[in-house]
């Protein structure tokens, strides 16, 4: 395991303010949430400021530890990525002084950690985000082992906690009441992914959606993100989807709140699948070339089903999906 790296410029002080740097995409960020929860449990009085993607942070706006979100896409942070780079302390707007910094990033992020340690006059720790292939470790276990080595009790990894704001909960409840009949169950599917190689074959999605559309009292919600145009086009060319609810490019906080109303969810290896699992929705995660031992979503009801890129026949995976749906009690009849 690659060791985490630490830089310290002064003795530790009581932890009332921490900075967490995590610039990962949605799925990577969610896989890091167990480590964040471990940090919070170790320093329960500390408020956490995040240097991260502000839209991703919507999914934890309701957590009590969250103080401020600094958008990592802002150009004002650019100097921190060069050797000896500095920004003014006032740029962070942090009060009281930061007690510790945790940077989730590859070895190239060590410069960022060193610069933050100098600017904030605080110990900075770089947590390597992803294990080596073949290590046998999941992402959360790999990160939490590094925290444990730093004296942060983190094993076994605690569950991720998704907490959009109450306002999103109210908005989602009103939307679901408006879109669904009282007797209908919402089933969410996300046939896309940020990595094209992770997308299950269109024929499989077409067969699965056709079956689901034939089920009584089931209302499908089709989630679409900015990278999903091609697979959605294929589905619209092959299926009549006028009765399907389109959830296109929703704010992540609202989508997380809507997921709380779903009977179950089906998706590829994607950030949205990680979100569904962490929200507690019964989740079927379709994994092709990526290793679920490392990348599988975590949640109370997750079933990973493998499909093989070298065998394009979607039949076996489709049947395993259907058997899992039946096991959850959501299929009253075989179509």
Secondary structure, DSSP 8 states (H G I E B T S, - for coil): ----EEE-SS-----SEEEEEE---HHHHHHHHHHHHHHHHHTTT-EEEEEE-TTGGGGGTTSTTEEEEEETT-GGGGGGGSTT----GGGT--SS---EEEEE--GGGHHHHHHHHHHHTSEEEEE--S--TTS---HHHHHHHHHHHTT----S---------HHHHHHHHHHHHHHS-TT-EEEEEE---SSGGGS--HHHHHHHHHHHHTSTTEEEEEEE-TT-HHHHHHHHHHS--TTSEEEES--HHHHHHHHTTEEEEEEESSHHHHHHHHTT--EEEEESSS-HHHH---SSSEEEEE--TT----HHHHHHHHHHHHHTT--SS--
